[in-house]
Structures are given as C-alpha cells and as structure tokens.
C-alpha cells in the first residue's frame, strides 16, 4: 500500500511524502491544538490512523514588496494551491478503491475534498 502511494506521488511530481501516525499528533508534537480548531486531522476524520503529507517545490517565484501593499504569498500569486491538488487525486482514488476514506486538505480553504 505504502509503496503504491509513493509510486503514484512520484508520477504526480511530488517531491516529498511523509506518513504520520495520527496517535503522534499531540499538542506536544504540533503545538496549540486550538490554533487551527476544526482543521486538525482527528477533527476532520476521527477514525484516521495515518496522515499523508505531500510537498512540492514550485521554483523560484519572486513577489514584489511595497509598503503600500505589504507582502503577498508567492503560493497564492502563482496559483499553486490549485495545482497541488491535481497530483493527489490519483492517490485519493487509489485509497478509496482499496476501501479507505481519503480527504484532500489543500491548506488554501476550509473545504475538504470529498469524492
């Protein structure tokens, strides 16, 4: 199972993948659990046993800084948040086909992708 997920992530050009046991997601490990209330893995899917974290390098993207407008996230400007979800869909579909529940949480919105 894990090897298939890694294979699918490589096909999707994912640079890094981590499997985290949800029992390890304590306040000691991740900090103030209330800071992102409603967005913690166990709140989204209480029965979850593993969280899979993906990351991808988006390249050198420089944003302008001005005192008038402040800083803007290069991730938002590049449209990257929308693009990172696409490579995760085959992984989500694979997990579901194997009888697991799988949600994509993209970090951009409070919406959870549920097929």
Backbone as CSV, one residue per row, in Angstrom:
resi,resn,N_x,N_y,N_z,CA_x,CA_y,CA_z,C_x,C_y,C_z
1,UNK,0.834,-1.190,0.000,0.000,0.000,0.000,0.880,1.256,0.000
2,UNK,1.791,1.323,0.952,2.664,2.495,1.068,3.499,2.669,-0.198
3,UNK,4.025,1.573,-0.738,4.838,1.652,-1.952,4.025,2.160,-3.138
4,UNK,2.770,1.742,-3.259,1.905,2.205,-4.348,1.641,3.701,-4.209
5,UNK,1.431,4.185,-2.996,1.197,5.611,-2.771,2.447,6.403,-3.141
6,UNK,3.616,5.886,-2.767,4.872,6.548,-3.122,5.040,6.584,-4.642
7,UNK,4.727,5.474,-5.306,4.822,5.406,-6.770,3.895,6.435,-7.423
8,UNK,2.655,6.514,-6.958,1.707,7.482,-7.504,2.168,8.916,-7.248
9,UNK,2.763,9.161,-6.090,3.230,10.516,-5.794,4.387,10.906,-6.712
10,UNK,5.254,9.962,-7.044,6.354,10.244,-7.976,5.813,10.552,-9.364
11,UNK,4.785,9.816,-9.783,4.172,10.065,-11.089,3.558,11.465,-11.142
12,UNK,3.085,11.946,-9.994,2.485,13.275,-9.908,3.487,14.376,-9.640
13,UNK,4.775,14.033,-9.662,5.868,15.002,-9.451,5.880,15.593,-8.040
14,UNK,5.435,14.797,-7.070,5.504,15.206,-5.671,6.950,15.014,-5.210
15,UNK,7.521,16.015,-4.565,8.924,15.946,-4.148,9.143,15.218,-2.827
16,UNK,8.217,15.348,-1.931,8.390,14.781,-0.588,7.065,14.207,-0.138
17,UNK,7.146,13.106,0.570,5.938,12.468,1.117,6.279,11.934,2.497
18,UNK,5.380,12.125,3.438,5.558,11.629,4.802,4.260,10.970,5.264
19,UNK,4.414,9.888,6.002,3.286,9.178,6.598,3.375,9.405,8.102
20,UNK,2.325,9.983,8.679,2.342,10.329,10.100,1.215,9.577,10.809
21,UNK,1.576,8.856,11.857,0.601,8.156,12.683,-0.201,9.210,13.440
22,UNK,-1.519,9.157,13.336,-2.343,10.183,13.979,-2.231,10.158,15.504
23,UNK,-1.819,9.036,16.084,-1.612,8.989,17.531,-0.473,9.911,17.960
24,UNK,0.418,10.240,17.016,1.541,11.132,17.322,1.162,12.603,17.255
25,UNK,-0.024,12.927,16.778,-0.425,14.318,16.596,-0.982,14.904,17.891
26,UNK,-0.124,14.985,18.861,-0.487,15.534,20.160,-0.074,16.998,20.207
27,UNK,-0.541,17.686,21.221,-0.171,19.093,21.387,1.343,19.238,21.548
28,UNK,1.968,18.271,22.173,3.427,18.300,22.338,4.128,18.259,20.976
29,UNK,3.547,17.539,20.039,4.149,17.362,18.706,3.858,18.531,17.769
30,UNK,2.601,18.999,17.739,2.223,20.012,16.752,1.935,21.391,17.323
31,UNK,1.982,21.543,18.620,1.711,22.849,19.214,0.264,22.991,19.623
32,UNK,-0.180,24.218,19.773,-1.510,24.546,20.258,-2.588,23.965,19.337
33,UNK,-3.287,22.940,19.795,-4.321,22.285,19.000,-5.495,23.209,18.703
34,UNK,-5.718,24.199,19.558,-6.823,25.125,19.357,-6.543,26.176,18.299
35,UNK,-5.282,26.338,17.942,-4.907,27.385,16.984,-5.591,27.188,15.639
36,UNK,-5.706,25.953,15.213,-6.379,25.652,13.957,-7.557,24.721,14.228
37,UNK,-8.386,25.115,15.154,-9.541,24.302,15.535,-10.392,24.009,14.314
38,UNK,-10.828,22.766,14.204,-11.635,22.338,13.077,-10.809,21.892,11.883
39,UNK,-9.492,22.084,11.944,-8.618,21.713,10.828,-7.620,20.633,11.223
40,UNK,-7.714,20.145,12.436,-6.817,19.089,12.875,-7.266,17.759,12.250
41,UNK,-6.320,16.918,11.871,-6.686,15.646,11.205,-7.743,14.838,11.943
42,UNK,-7.630,14.731,13.250,-8.592,13.933,14.015,-9.965,14.606,14.094
43,UNK,-10.027,15.905,13.856,-11.318,16.582,13.823,-11.986,16.390,12.458
44,UNK,-11.188,16.335,11.412,-11.718,16.141,10.061,-12.162,14.696,9.862
45,UNK,-11.330,13.763,10.343,-11.611,12.342,10.172,-11.193,11.617,11.452
46,UNK,-12.075,11.558,12.447,-11.719,10.980,13.743,-11.180,9.554,13.688
47,UNK,-11.606,8.771,12.690,-11.163,7.383,12.606,-9.826,7.217,11.872
48,UNK,-9.241,8.325,11.407,-7.984,8.258,10.642,-6.849,7.678,11.481
49,UNK,-6.065,6.848,10.863,-4.894,6.260,11.520,-3.599,6.862,10.996
50,UNK,-3.636,7.390,9.761,-2.439,7.953,9.139,-2.791,9.234,8.396
51,UNK,-1.899,10.206,8.502,-1.986,11.420,7.695,-0.821,11.351,6.720
52,UNK,-1.111,11.581,5.454,-0.056,11.593,4.444,0.166,13.048,4.047
53,UNK,1.399,13.504,4.195,1.743,14.888,3.897,2.614,14.915,2.647
54,UNK,2.238,15.759,1.693,2.964,15.891,0.440,3.513,17.299,0.316
55,UNK,4.660,17.431,-0.326,5.175,18.762,-0.641,5.832,18.734,-2.010
56,UNK,5.782,19.875,-2.658,6.349,20.026,-3.990,7.009,21.391,-4.090
57,UNK,8.196,21.418,-4.641,8.915,22.664,-4.861,8.300,23.376,-6.055
58,UNK,7.983,24.656,-5.912,7.333,25.373,-7.006,8.298,26.255,-7.778
59,UNK,9.557,26.221,-7.455,10.524,27.014,-8.196,10.655,28.412,-7.635
60,UNK,11.534,29.133,-8.250,11.798,30.496,-7.791,10.722,31.424,-8.334
61,UNK,9.922,31.891,-7.456,8.844,32.803,-7.814,8.971,33.983,-6.882
62,UNK,9.261,35.152,-7.426,9.540,36.330,-6.604,8.349,37.272,-6.628
63,UNK,7.982,37.751,-5.477,6.908,38.734,-5.399,7.500,40.088,-5.060
64,UNK,6.819,41.107,-5.512,7.248,42.465,-5.187,6.782,42.799,-3.782
65,UNK,7.557,43.627,-3.134,7.179,44.086,-1.798,7.073,45.593,-1.857
66,UNK,6.011,46.132,-1.325,5.902,47.578,-1.209,5.220,47.879,0.107
67,UNK,5.584,49.022,0.659,4.984,49.434,1.924,3.483,49.644,1.750
68,UNK,3.069,49.979,0.543,1.665,50.250,0.277,0.821,48.979,0.319
69,UNK,1.340,47.882,-0.218,0.561,46.659,-0.304,1.038,45.552,0.626
70,UNK,2.234,45.650,1.154,2.757,44.591,2.006,3.185,43.392,1.185
71,UNK,3.349,42.266,1.828,3.790,41.056,1.136,2.596,40.183,0.777
72,UNK,2.720,39.509,-0.331,1.690,38.572,-0.772,2.347,37.217,-0.954
73,UNK,1.693,36.193,-0.524,2.246,34.855,-0.636,2.512,34.504,-2.085
74,UNK,3.721,34.040,-2.361,4.027,33.626,-3.727,3.217,32.404,-4.121
75,UNK,2.800,31.619,-3.146,1.976,30.448,-3.444,0.616,30.864,-3.977
76,UNK,0.034,31.894,-3.366,-1.266,32.379,-3.817,-1.136,33.010,-5.198
77,UNK,-0.108,33.839,-5.382,0.067,34.509,-6.668,0.351,33.535,-7.796
78,UNK,1.049,32.473,-7.511,1.400,31.533,-8.568,0.243,30.603,-8.925
79,UNK,-0.829,30.632,-8.139,-1.944,29.725,-8.380,-1.602,28.299,-7.987
80,UNK,-0.576,28.161,-7.189,-0.046,26.844,-6.901,-0.980,25.978,-6.073
81,UNK,-1.708,26.575,-5.163,-2.572,25.764,-4.305,-3.525,24.909,-5.140
82,UNK,-4.071,25.490,-6.183,-4.981,24.721,-7.036,-4.239,23.609,-7.756
83,UNK,-2.995,23.844,-8.140,-2.232,22.856,-8.905,-1.767,21.670,-8.076
84,UNK,-1.547,21.835,-6.801,-1.021,20.735,-5.987,-2.087,19.679,-5.743
85,UNK,-3.335,20.037,-5.806,-4.401,19.065,-5.562,-4.467,18.034,-6.683
86,UNK,-4.245,18.438,-7.915,-4.380,17.527,-9.062,-3.523,16.265,-8.932
87,UNK,-2.225,16.355,-8.566,-1.433,15.128,-8.449,-1.882,14.216,-7.304
88,UNK,-2.658,14.749,-6.375,-3.100,13.953,-5.230,-4.373,13.166,-5.526
89,UNK,-5.091,13.553,-6.549,-6.356,12.882,-6.866,-6.162,11.396,-7.171
90,UNK,-5.150,10.991,-7.982,-4.969,9.543,-8.202,-4.677,8.776,-6.908
91,UNK,-4.001,9.411,-5.972,-3.712,8.762,-4.688,-5.006,8.618,-3.895
92,UNK,-5.797,9.659,-3.878,-7.089,9.610,-3.196,-7.963,8.522,-3.814
93,UNK,-8.024,8.483,-5.143,-8.839,7.473,-5.827,-8.347,6.056,-5.535
94,UNK,-7.028,5.870,-5.489,-6.467,4.558,-5.163,-6.879,4.136,-3.758
95,UNK,-6.731,5.014,-2.794,-7.089,4.684,-1.404,-8.571,4.318,-1.297
96,UNK,-9.409,5.074,-1.965,-10.850,4.800,-1.928,-11.148,3.458,-2.590
97,UNK,-10.457,3.173,-3.703,-10.679,1.886,-4.383,-10.255,0.702,-3.520
98,UNK,-9.365,0.952,-2.568,-8.914,-0.093,-1.647,-9.767,-0.159,-0.382
99,UNK,-10.826,0.659,-0.320,-11.758,0.613,0.807,-11.465,1.598,1.921
100,UNK,-10.522,2.522,1.702,-10.193,3.517,2.716,-10.932,4.815,2.437
101,UNK,-11.041,5.647,3.460,-11.532,7.007,3.275,-10.307,7.878,3.026
102,UNK,-10.441,8.849,2.148,-9.316,9.729,1.839,-9.844,11.122,1.522
103,UNK,-9.345,12.111,2.222,-9.728,13.504,2.012,-8.483,14.302,1.665
104,UNK,-8.616,15.203,0.718,-7.519,16.110,0.381,-7.806,17.433,1.063
105,UNK,-6.889,17.885,1.873,-6.991,19.184,2.532,-5.842,20.011,1.977
106,UNK,-6.182,21.039,1.198,-5.162,21.746,0.445,-4.497,22.906,1.154
107,UNK,-4.969,23.303,2.306,-4.329,24.397,3.030,-4.783,25.764,2.584
108,UNK,-5.512,25.859,1.466,-5.954,27.154,0.972,-7.319,27.541,1.530
109,UNK,-8.164,26.559,1.710,-9.522,26.851,2.141,-9.924,25.927,3.278
110,UNK,-11.087,26.172,3.803,-11.611,25.299,4.843,-12.352,24.113,4.249
111,UNK,-12.429,24.064,2.930,-13.113,22.975,2.265,-12.255,21.724,2.266
112,UNK,-12.866,20.588,2.432,-12.190,19.296,2.369,-12.699,18.602,1.126
113,UNK,-11.787,18.120,0.294,-12.170,17.440,-0.941,-12.663,16.043,-0.613
114,UNK,-13.942,15.817,-0.789,-14.542,14.515,-0.526,-15.209,14.052,-1.819
115,UNK,-14.714,12.963,-2.396,-15.304,12.485,-3.656,-16.718,11.973,-3.466
